């Protein structure tokens, strides 16, 4: 199960990710996460993945502005944005 940190004001994103089986944690809680979902202000990101993660690739950062939940999940699962250069 992927662990996703979601900024506090993104209630619908949080709810949808939980409904789809993701472990969702508070954006400001710190710890380790596979992805961090934020909108505009990413103050708090420094709280994640600070300690040795045993070979972890780190967290992918996802700005939720103008993205559907399916687009957000695509980035979480593939660790890349579709059509970045197209």
C-alpha positions as CSV (number, residue, x, y, z in Angstrom):
1,X,0.0,0.0,0.0
2,X,1.4,3.4,-1.0
3,X,1.6,6.1,1.8
4,X,0.5,9.5,0.6
5,X,0.8,12.8,2.5
6,X,-2.0,15.2,1.5
7,X,-2.2,18.8,2.4
8,X,-5.0,19.6,4.9
9,X,-7.2,21.7,2.6
10,X,-7.5,18.9,-0.1
11,X,-10.4,17.1,1.6
12,X,-11.8,15.5,-1.6
13,X,-8.4,14.2,-2.7
14,X,-7.8,12.8,0.7
15,X,-11.2,11.1,0.8
16,X,-10.9,9.6,-2.7
17,X,-7.4,8.3,-2.1
18,X,-8.6,6.6,1.2
19,X,-11.6,5.1,-0.7
20,X,-9.2,3.6,-3.2
21,X,-7.0,2.0,-0.6
22,X,-4.1,4.4,-0.1
23,X,-2.7,5.1,3.3
24,X,-3.2,8.9,3.7
25,X,-1.3,10.9,6.3
26,X,-1.4,14.5,7.2
27,X,0.9,16.8,5.2
28,X,2.5,18.3,8.3
29,X,2.9,15.1,10.3
30,X,6.3,14.2,8.9
31,X,7.7,10.7,8.4
32,X,8.1,8.8,5.1
33,X,5.7,8.9,2.2
34,X,5.7,7.6,-1.4
35,X,4.0,10.8,-2.6
36,X,3.1,14.3,-1.4
37,X,0.0,16.0,-2.7
38,X,-0.2,19.7,-2.3
39,X,-1.7,22.8,-3.9
40,X,0.3,26.0,-4.3
41,X,1.9,26.2,-0.9
42,X,4.2,23.3,-0.2
43,X,5.5,24.5,3.2
44,X,5.8,21.3,5.2
45,X,7.4,19.1,2.6
46,X,10.7,19.3,4.5
47,X,9.1,17.1,7.2
48,X,9.1,14.1,5.0
49,X,11.7,11.5,4.0
50,X,14.5,13.1,6.1
51,X,15.9,9.9,7.5
52,X,17.5,7.1,5.7
53,X,14.8,5.2,3.9
54,X,16.7,2.0,3.1
55,X,17.0,2.6,-0.6
56,X,13.7,4.4,-1.1
57,X,13.3,6.5,-4.2
58,X,11.9,9.3,-2.1
59,X,8.5,11.0,-2.5
60,X,7.1,12.2,-5.8
61,X,5.7,15.8,-5.4
62,X,2.2,16.3,-7.0
63,X,0.6,19.7,-7.3
64,X,-3.1,19.0,-7.4
65,X,-4.1,22.2,-9.1
66,X,-6.1,21.4,-12.2
67,X,-5.6,17.6,-11.8
68,X,-8.3,15.0,-11.6
69,X,-8.0,12.2,-9.0
70,X,-7.1,9.8,-11.9
71,X,-4.2,12.0,-12.9
72,X,-3.0,12.2,-9.3
73,X,-3.2,8.4,-9.0
74,X,-1.3,8.0,-12.3
75,X,1.6,10.0,-10.9
76,X,1.5,8.2,-7.6
77,X,1.6,4.8,-9.3
78,X,4.1,5.5,-12.1
79,X,6.2,8.3,-10.4
80,X,5.9,10.4,-13.5
81,X,3.6,12.9,-15.2
82,X,2.0,11.8,-18.4
83,X,2.7,13.9,-21.4
84,X,5.2,16.1,-19.8
85,X,7.0,16.8,-23.0
86,X,4.1,16.3,-25.5
